[in-house]
């Protein structure tokens, strides 16, 4: 998935962090239960492309914020920092 995030810029560490958070969200089953959609790497990239602008982490947090607003219970998946 990290490779699919290259289109949004950022460095390798940031893209890996987003990919890990996406995997954690997928593993939790929460998104699939709420949205009735399987969370695949391709689906994540499509969702992040809808963000107005920003790096992979900015886009991820924008999307997770939208999920929090729509369904609640997504703040634990926000990306706060990553090791560069």
C-alpha positions as CSV (number, residue, x, y, z in Angstrom):
1,X,0.0,0.0,0.0
2,X,2.8,2.4,0.8
3,X,3.7,2.4,-2.9
4,X,0.2,3.5,-3.8
5,X,0.5,6.5,-1.5
6,X,3.5,7.9,-3.4
7,X,1.2,10.0,-5.5
8,X,0.4,12.1,-2.4
9,X,4.1,12.9,-1.7
10,X,5.6,12.5,1.7
11,X,8.6,10.4,2.6
12,X,8.9,6.6,3.0
13,X,8.4,6.8,6.8
14,X,5.2,8.8,6.5
15,X,3.8,6.5,3.8
16,X,4.7,3.4,5.9
17,X,3.0,4.9,8.9
18,X,-0.2,5.5,7.0
19,X,-0.1,2.0,5.6
20,X,0.3,0.6,9.1
21,X,-2.7,2.6,10.4
22,X,-4.8,1.5,7.4
23,X,-3.9,-2.1,8.2
24,X,-4.8,-1.6,11.8
25,X,-8.2,-0.2,10.7
26,X,-8.8,-3.0,8.3
27,X,-7.9,-5.6,11.0
28,X,-10.3,-4.0,13.5
29,X,-13.2,-4.7,11.1
30,X,-14.7,-1.4,12.2
31,X,-14.8,0.3,8.8
32,X,-16.3,-2.8,7.0
33,X,-19.0,-3.0,9.7
34,X,-19.8,0.7,9.5
35,X,-19.5,1.3,5.7
36,X,-20.2,-2.2,4.5
37,X,-17.2,-2.0,2.3
38,X,-14.0,-4.1,2.5
39,X,-11.0,-1.8,3.3
40,X,-8.4,-2.7,0.7
41,X,-5.3,-0.7,-0.1
42,X,-6.9,0.4,-3.4
43,X,-10.0,1.7,-1.5
44,X,-7.8,3.6,0.9
45,X,-6.0,5.3,-1.9
46,X,-9.3,6.3,-3.5
47,X,-10.6,7.7,-0.3
48,X,-7.4,9.7,0.3
49,X,-7.6,11.1,-3.2
50,X,-10.8,12.8,-2.1
51,X,-9.0,14.9,0.5
52,X,-8.6,18.5,-0.4
53,X,-4.8,18.5,-0.3
54,X,-1.8,17.5,1.8
55,X,0.6,14.7,2.5
56,X,-0.4,11.1,3.0
57,X,-0.7,11.7,6.8
58,X,-2.7,14.9,6.3
59,X,-5.1,13.0,3.9
60,X,-5.3,10.0,6.2
61,X,-6.3,12.2,9.2
62,X,-8.8,14.1,7.0
63,X,-10.5,10.8,6.1
64,X,-10.4,9.4,9.6
65,X,-11.9,12.7,10.8
66,X,-14.7,12.2,8.4
67,X,-15.2,8.7,9.6
68,X,-15.2,9.9,13.2
69,X,-17.9,12.5,12.3
70,X,-20.0,9.9,10.4
71,X,-19.7,6.9,12.7
72,X,-17.7,7.7,15.8
73,X,-15.0,5.6,17.3
74,X,-12.2,6.4,14.8
75,X,-10.0,8.7,16.7
76,X,-7.7,5.9,17.8
77,X,-6.7,5.5,14.1
78,X,-5.5,9.1,13.7
79,X,-1.9,9.4,12.8
80,X,-0.1,11.7,15.3
81,X,3.5,11.1,14.5
82,X,5.9,8.7,12.9
83,X,9.6,7.9,13.1
84,X,11.5,9.6,10.3
